Amino acid sequence: MCGRFAQCFDVQATANWLEAQPPIGTPPARYNIAPGSRMLACRSRADIQRELASFHWGLVPSWAKDRKLGYKTFNARAETVAEKPSFRAAFKHRRCLIPADAFYEWQTTPNGKQPFAFRRWDEQPMTFAGLWEQWTEPSSGERLESATIIVTNANPLVAAVHDRMPVMIDPKDWDQWLHPGEADENRLKRLFQPCPGDAMIGYPVTWSVGQPRFDAPECLVPTGPLIDAAADQFALTP
């Protein structure tokens, strides 16, 4: 799963990188985004124009009775995303990219769950595969745009801590993923391979990341050594 991540990049620079219109206003840097919060995602409209916009994290399908369903749909499994009722319409028609500086996973230890941050070794943003939806509140008519992150099996680096990780879309595949037309399911599923472990680094971070209200640069400061790679295997450094 992916239950926390960071978006502390320069918003205008990231919009330029994605070749997208920037969001309205200047969203603050976020170091510890939790489900139910706002996040930025990039989508293509029918005219193929990309835009970077704000979404509620936790996908609420158009047929949902209320928005509470979003608390269960902040992740979509790559293996079943095309079939699950909550995701299949969005997978066909409403795909997005979620830029991120890092994501967090927790390892169970005798002293509790230790959080780890994972990011690209070159410190460039990652682009997670996502889906978005629009839902209308039945009583008020208020519209909510929401999104989910697709997750797959972990690569060897992340697997040292957790068995799942976000699907990452390579820039060469952005156009294919974002195209607003109906999905070629088989072609898109080929994009769901885990990002290579040697493109990433991982390290332990402060236990305060477990508190959703703790949202500060300290979330990404290492509190121990990097996860080390040796002989094609990744293991935690003593």
C-alpha positions in Angstrom: 0.0 0.0 0.0 0.9 3.7 0.0 -0.5 5.4 3.0 1.7 8.5 3.1 3.8 10.5 0.7 5.4 13.9 0.2 4.8 16.7 -2.4 7.4 19.3 -1.4 8.6 20.1 -4.9 8.5 23.5 -6.6 4.9 23.5 -8.0 5.6 25.7 -11.0 8.8 23.8 -12.0 6.9 20.5 -11.6 4.0 21.8 -13.8 6.6 22.8 -16.4 8.2 19.3 -16.2 4.8 17.7 -16.7 4.0 20.1 -19.5 0.8 21.0 -17.6 -1.0 24.1 -16.6 -0.2 24.9 -12.9 -2.9 24.7 -10.2 -4.8 27.8 -9.2 -2.9 29.5 -6.4 0.3 28.1 -4.8 -0.3 25.0 -2.7 2.0 24.7 0.3 4.8 22.1 0.4 3.5 18.9 2.0 5.9 16.4 3.7 3.4 14.0 5.1 0.2 13.7 3.1 -2.3 11.3 4.6 -5.5 9.8 3.1 -8.4 12.3 3.2 -6.0 15.2 2.6 -5.6 17.3 -0.5 -3.0 16.4 -3.1 -1.8 17.4 -6.5 -2.3 15.2 -9.6 -1.8 15.8 -13.3 -4.6 14.8 -15.8 -5.4 15.3 -19.5 -8.7 16.9 -20.6 -10.5 15.9 -23.7 -8.5 18.4 -25.7 -5.3 16.6 -24.5 -4.3 19.7 -22.5 -2.6 18.6 -19.2 -3.4 20.3 -15.9 -2.0 20.0 -12.4 -4.9 20.2 -10.0 -5.9 19.6 -6.4 -7.8 16.4 -5.5 -9.1 14.7 -2.4 -7.0 11.6 -1.7 -9.4 8.7 -1.6 -11.4 8.0 -4.7 -15.1 8.5 -4.5 -16.9 7.0 -7.5 -19.8 8.8 -9.1 -22.3 6.2 -7.8 -21.2 6.4 -4.1 -23.9 7.3 -1.6 -21.5 9.5 0.4 -17.9 10.4 0.4 -16.9 8.1 3.3 -16.1 5.4 0.7 -12.9 7.4 -0.1 -11.4 6.3 3.2 -11.2 2.8 1.8 -10.1 3.7 -1.8 -6.9 5.7 -1.4 -5.0 2.8 -3.0 -6.0 0.6 -5.9 -4.3 -2.8 -6.5 -2.7 -3.1 -9.9 -3.9 -6.7 -10.2 -7.6 -5.8 -9.9 -7.9 -2.1 -10.8 -9.6 -2.9 -14.1 -12.3 -5.0 -12.6 -13.1 -3.5 -9.2 -16.4 -1.5 -9.3 -14.9 1.4 -7.5 -12.1 1.8 -10.0 -13.0 0.3 -13.4 -14.7 3.3 -14.9 -11.8 5.6 -13.9 -9.3 3.1 -15.2 -10.9 3.2 -18.6 -11.4 7.0 -18.8 -9.8 9.0 -16.0 -6.2 8.3 -15.4 -3.7 10.7 -13.8 -0.1 11.1 -12.6 0.7 12.0 -9.0 4.1 13.6 -8.7 5.8 12.9 -5.4 9.2 13.5 -3.8 8.9 10.4 -1.6 6.6 7.8 -0.1 6.7 6.2 3.3 6.3 2.6 4.4 6.5 1.0 7.9 8.5 -2.0 9.1 7.3 -3.9 12.1 10.0 -4.1 14.8 10.1 -5.2 18.5 9.8 -1.6 19.5 6.9 -0.8 17.1 6.5 0.3 13.5 9.5 2.1 12.1 8.8 4.4 9.2 11.0 4.5 6.1 11.2 7.1 3.3 11.7 6.0 -0.3 12.7 8.4 -3.0 14.7 8.5 -6.3 18.4 8.5 -5.7 18.8 11.6 -8.0 16.2 13.4 -5.9 14.0 14.0 -8.9 10.2 13.6 -8.4 8.5 10.3 -9.1 5.2 10.1 -11.0 2.7 7.6 -9.4 0.0 6.0 -11.5 -3.4 7.3 -10.4 -7.0 7.5 -11.2 -9.5 10.3 -10.6 -13.2 10.7 -10.3 -15.9 13.4 -9.9 -18.7 12.9 -7.3 -21.7 15.1 -6.5 -23.1 15.4 -3.0 -26.7 14.4 -3.3 -28.1 16.9 -0.8 -26.1 20.0 -1.6 -24.9 19.5 -5.2 -21.3 20.1 -4.1 -18.8 18.5 -6.4 -15.8 16.6 -5.2 -12.8 15.6 -7.4 -10.9 12.7 -5.8 -8.0 10.4 -6.7 -6.3 7.1 -5.8 -2.8 5.7 -6.1 -2.3 2.4 -7.9 0.0 0.0 -6.0 1.9 -3.1 -7.1 4.4 -5.7 -5.7 7.4 -4.1 -4.1 10.8 -4.1 -5.8 13.7 -5.7 -3.8 14.6 -2.4 -2.2 11.1 -1.6 -0.8 10.5 -5.3 0.0 13.1 -5.0 2.7 10.4 -3.0 4.5 7.0 -3.7 2.9 5.6 -5.9 0.2 3.7 -3.2 -1.8 4.7 0.1 -3.5 3.2 2.7 -5.8 3.2 2.1 -9.6 5.6 4.6 -11.1 5.0 5.8 -14.7 8.2 6.6 -16.7 8.1 10.0 -18.6 8.2 8.1 -21.9 4.9 6.5 -21.0 3.1 9.6 -19.7 1.2 10.2 -23.0 -0.1 6.6 -23.1 -1.2 6.7 -19.4 -2.8 10.1 -19.5 -4.7 9.8 -22.8 -8.3 10.6 -22.0 -9.6 8.0 -24.5 -10.8 4.6 -23.4 -8.0 2.4 -22.1 -6.3 -0.4 -24.0 -6.3 -2.5 -20.8 -3.5 -4.9 -21.8 -1.1 -2.1 -22.9 -1.7 -0.2 -19.7 -1.2 -3.1 -17.4 2.3 -3.6 -18.9 3.2 -0.3 -17.2 2.5 -1.8 -13.8 6.0 -3.3 -13.3 7.8 -2.2 -10.1 10.3 0.6 -10.5 13.8 -0.8 -10.4 15.3 -0.8 -7.0 18.6 0.6 -8.1 16.8 3.8 -9.1 15.8 4.5 -5.5 17.1 4.9 -2.0 15.4 4.1 1.3 16.2 5.1 4.9 14.5 5.3 8.3 12.9 8.5 9.4 11.3 10.0 12.5 8.5 8.1 14.2 6.6 11.3 14.1 5.7 10.6 10.4 3.0 8.2 11.9 1.2 11.3 13.2 -0.9 12.8 10.3 -0.6 16.3 11.8 3.2 16.2 11.7 3.9 17.8 8.3 7.4 19.3 8.3 10.8 19.0 6.5 12.0 16.7 9.3 9.8 14.0 7.9 12.4 13.4 5.2 15.6 13.6 7.3 17.3 10.2 7.7 17.5 8.9 11.3 19.7 5.9 10.3 21.7 4.4 7.5 20.4 3.8 4.0 19.0 0.4 3.0 22.0 -1.2 1.5 22.3 -3.2 -1.8 24.8 -6.0 -2.1 25.0 -9.0 -4.5 21.7 -8.0 -6.1 19.9 -8.3 -2.8 18.6 -5.4 -0.6 18.8 -5.7 3.1 18.7 -3.3 6.1 22.1 -2.1 7.1 22.8 -3.0 10.8 
